[in-house]
């Protein structure tokens, strides 16, 4: 197997562990379900992007690990006095925006590839 592909899946697994740990640390509620849905869509979008452009997906995955690790830490350990809703909102917002941007990127690249393939 290609070492770059292995690194992608290791990073993907690390992000999965961060996300699962964050969602399960506070118990299961509607808020955790909404956040885990955003996390799942983010992971799905990186997988789809990996199928089209592996290098772009790997870079996006590293960026996602960084901001999700920071936000998850704050959500789990610094969420007293109402600050938890702030960290939860930022995690939800950033993962949702990242998902939308990656999906649009993948769709645009698939359309470009089909146009280039049909032009030949």
C-alpha positions as CSV (number, residue, x, y, z in Angstrom):
1,X,0.0,0.0,0.0
2,X,1.1,3.5,-0.7
3,X,2.6,5.3,2.4
4,X,0.7,8.5,1.6
5,X,-2.6,6.5,1.7
6,X,-1.6,4.9,5.0
7,X,-0.9,8.3,6.5
8,X,-4.3,9.5,5.4
9,X,-6.1,6.6,7.1
10,X,-4.1,7.0,10.3
11,X,-5.0,10.7,10.4
12,X,-8.6,9.9,9.6
13,X,-8.6,7.4,12.5
14,X,-7.1,10.0,14.8
15,X,-9.8,12.4,13.9
16,X,-12.5,9.8,14.4
17,X,-11.2,9.0,17.9
18,X,-11.2,12.7,18.8
19,X,-14.7,13.1,17.5
20,X,-16.1,10.0,19.2
21,X,-14.4,10.9,22.5
22,X,-15.8,14.4,22.4
23,X,-19.3,13.3,21.7
24,X,-19.3,10.5,24.4
25,X,-17.6,12.5,27.1
26,X,-20.6,14.6,28.0
27,X,-23.2,11.8,27.6
28,X,-25.6,11.3,24.8
29,X,-28.1,14.2,24.1
30,X,-29.6,16.0,21.2
31,X,-26.7,18.4,21.1
32,X,-24.2,15.5,21.0
33,X,-26.3,13.9,18.2
34,X,-26.2,17.1,16.2
35,X,-22.5,17.5,16.7
36,X,-21.8,13.9,15.9
37,X,-23.8,14.3,12.6
38,X,-21.6,17.2,11.7
39,X,-18.5,15.2,12.5
40,X,-19.7,12.2,10.4
41,X,-20.4,14.5,7.5
42,X,-16.9,16.0,7.8
43,X,-15.3,12.6,7.8
44,X,-17.4,11.5,4.8
45,X,-16.4,14.6,2.9
46,X,-12.7,14.0,3.5
47,X,-13.1,10.4,2.3
48,X,-14.8,11.6,-0.8
49,X,-12.2,14.2,-1.4
50,X,-9.5,11.5,-0.9
51,X,-11.0,9.6,-3.8
52,X,-10.6,12.6,-6.1
53,X,-7.5,14.4,-4.8
54,X,-5.6,12.6,-2.0
55,X,-3.2,15.4,-1.2
56,X,-5.9,18.0,-0.7
57,X,-7.8,15.6,1.5
58,X,-4.8,14.9,3.6
59,X,-4.1,18.6,4.1
60,X,-7.7,19.2,5.0
61,X,-7.7,16.3,7.4
62,X,-4.6,17.8,9.3
63,X,-6.4,21.2,9.5
64,X,-9.5,19.5,10.8
65,X,-7.5,17.5,13.4
66,X,-6.0,20.8,14.7
67,X,-9.1,22.8,15.1
68,X,-11.2,19.8,16.4
69,X,-8.6,18.9,19.0
70,X,-8.6,22.4,20.3
71,X,-12.4,22.7,20.3
72,X,-12.9,19.3,21.7
73,X,-10.5,20.0,24.6
74,X,-12.3,23.2,25.4
75,X,-15.7,21.5,25.1
76,X,-14.8,18.7,27.4
77,X,-12.6,20.5,30.0
78,X,-13.4,24.2,29.8
79,X,-17.2,24.1,29.5
80,X,-18.2,25.6,32.8
81,X,-20.3,28.7,33.3
82,X,-22.0,28.4,29.9
83,X,-18.8,28.4,27.8
84,X,-19.6,24.9,26.6
85,X,-22.3,26.2,24.3
86,X,-19.7,28.4,22.7
87,X,-17.3,25.6,22.0
88,X,-20.1,23.3,20.8
89,X,-21.3,26.0,18.4
90,X,-17.8,26.6,17.0
91,X,-17.3,22.9,16.5
92,X,-20.6,22.5,14.8
93,X,-20.1,25.6,12.6
94,X,-16.5,24.8,11.6
95,X,-17.3,21.2,10.8
96,X,-20.4,22.1,8.8
97,X,-18.7,24.8,6.8
98,X,-15.7,22.5,6.2
99,X,-18.1,19.8,5.0
100,X,-19.9,22.1,2.6
101,X,-16.6,23.5,1.2
102,X,-15.1,20.1,0.6
103,X,-18.3,18.7,-1.1
104,X,-18.5,21.8,-3.4
105,X,-14.8,21.3,-4.2
106,X,-15.3,17.6,-5.0
107,X,-18.3,18.3,-7.2
108,X,-16.5,21.0,-9.1
109,X,-13.5,18.7,-9.7
110,X,-15.7,15.9,-10.8
111,X,-17.5,18.2,-13.3
112,X,-14.1,19.4,-14.6
113,X,-12.8,15.9,-15.0
114,X,-15.9,14.9,-17.0
115,X,-15.7,17.9,-19.2
116,X,-12.0,17.2,-19.9
117,X,-12.8,13.6,-20.5
118,X,-15.6,14.5,-23.0
119,X,-13.5,17.1,-24.8
120,X,-11.0,14.4,-26.0
